[in-house]
Amino acid sequence: MPNLVNTILVIVLALNLFALGNSRLMSVIRIVSAQGVLLGLLPLVMHGHITIAALLAAGVGIILKAIIIPSMMLRALRDADIKREVEPLIGFLPSIILGALATGFSLLFVTLPGLADEAAVSLVIPTSFATVLVGFILLTTRYKAISQVVGYLVLENGIFIFGLLLVEALPLVVEMGVLLDLFVGIFVISIIVNHINAAFSSLDTRHLVSLKE
Amino acid sequence: MAFAMILVPLLFAGFAALWPSNRWRPWVLPAGAVVYAVLAALVLVQPATNPAPEAWLALDALGRLMLLAVSTLFLFCSFYAVGYLKERASLNNRVFVSCFMAFAAVLSLVVWARHLGLLWVAIEAITLVSAPLIYFKKDKQSIEATWKYLLVGSVGIALALFGTFFLAYSRLAVAGEASLMLGELLANAASLSRPWLRAAFILLLVGYGTKIGLAPMHTWKPDAYGEAPGVVGALFAGGVTSCAFLAFLRVYQICVAAGETVFVSRLLLFMGLFSMLVAGLFMIGQRDFKRLLAYSSVEHMGILMIGLGIGGGALFGAMLHVVTNGLTKGVLFLTAGNIDRAYGSKNTENVRGALKRLPVSAGLFLAGFLAITGSPPFGPFVSEFTILTGAVQSGRWLTAGLYLLLLLLVFIGMGKTVLKVTQGEVPPDLGPGRPRERLLTLLPAIGFLALSLLLGLYIPPPLGGLLRAAARLLEHPL
């Protein structure tokens, strides 16, 4: 079902750009969780047969990405009573342009000699690269702690897409790695966001500037 | 035995979490560390065997070396931690003691792992158990430091996972099957897909390099080392970084076995020299002596990378430097912690005349500074000199010259701050009295310095054999 897979991946690429261009933090959180759900479905459509372990891993991944992480972040938003805008370091339009450049670069990159093989025909590798790069852009150009965590989650989504290529050969490693990464994401959100909020009455990392040269 | 070495520290950690008394809980650390050291000694006296290719947990010479180095560090630090927590009796130490103890379990996992996915999990676990150690004081600065550590560290670890996937794919793309078992990857290294292998190396260098603390991914280090208690700094500078370094060495082994030595060594020499340069520049005029030590750690991780990049005889030097750097960082961080607590500050504006106020700690701090900057007769001199000899023997004159120049830069930068701390008159507002120096916070530092001195004068034959075996595994991984 390569067409269905590629359709989902195109939507994922589009969601990347939406996440970069959206000014409302709540929407960005929802976009990224939608991306996570789509990706969680991918292993089930990609490989013809479905094992119980794969189903379980996909289920846990989707529950974490679609329900637990977004609701924790939305709760933190509410509790912190912070402004609901994103506050980027660079404007939204430049962010989108950067993201589009990253996507184009990723699509070109896989046509390099030595990388072309059957997987390169599908969009898996370029979408993975593009999503990792967009995650990086989100991480480095946003001030709020929550936005940075969102960037981390997008980065993690990109790695997950690459993991799809390996999931048949190394199911355990891929599933364990991805779930552990998500767990770390939750750990970071819950502990630090709560404490930053309590100590600084804000989730803005611009307050975290006492340690510098 | 591997399972015992993972489970025993976890049992002690669980025990510490349940123990009700804040006052007596810290003693779980030395008890656990002694048991752990005995187990490690039992493992290390057994003759080395070649790990079976299908074993997930097995110990080769590299693993044995790291186990020896880090379990020694852990043992000494655990006694210091008791003295430290006594002086911080008002803070709840339940999480601190449990996480400190759990670090030993993760260390076991790192040294035994023969599966790169498992190794990655272990490095991720290090991030999780070490973050609460930085956060111990729970003030604004330590929150900031923990936040930076977790965010930068998690991104680094995520990139390492990406690189690990690339590595698996480099075999899948050509052979149609994948494996992350070290033995299998080494045996099939020559047939791996080159572009994917190189991309994997770069991502793993950046990913594990973040945990090692190479410039420019070192940004979490000064904050974390500066705000964490001194004993945690020692555990990071000699333990966490060594574990991440071992994870990186596995990748290095695969690349060497694949015949990518030229590509790898060019990148490593660049990263190493760049780390030394950045560290040296930030040391000049550094007023915070704990951040100074963090930059020193960046510098020494750079030296390790240079040793790997040169190869040949320098590999022995790099292996020895892992040990000597860990021991000497132990002296520096533990005594820096003592000075920090006695003055209530870690800034040279307030801290002067430490030799008069804390003669033993300050004397050890000064000796540790001389040792870490490569003065004879201490251990780091021997290891740094071996790396220099390796560079000259392989005809890398430019590298050797830059290496010497940067060592000089670091000596000047570090010396200025260290001398400001130790020399001069005690600021008058502190009063004439001398704070009492506890044996528990002095003896571990003295032990570290003695071992560092010993390794500078004489390398015991069993250790020498282990170092040579480890260097051989790096030069000829098969």
Interface residues (C-beta under 8 A of the other chain):
Chain A: L112 G114 L115 D117 A119 V132 L139 A145 Q148 Y152 L155 E156 G158 I159 F162 G163 L165 L166 A169 L170 L172 V173 V174 M176 G177 L180 D181 V184 G185 F187 V188 I191 I192 H195 I196 A199 F200 T205 L208 S210 L211 E213
Chain B: G117 W120 V121 E124 T127 L128 A131 Y135 K138 D139 K140 Q141 I143 E144 A145 T146 W147 K148 L150 L151 S154 V155 I157 A158 L161 F162 T164 F165 F166 A168 Y169 L172 A173 E177 A178 S179 L180 S193 R194 P195 W196 P222 D223 G226 E227 F282
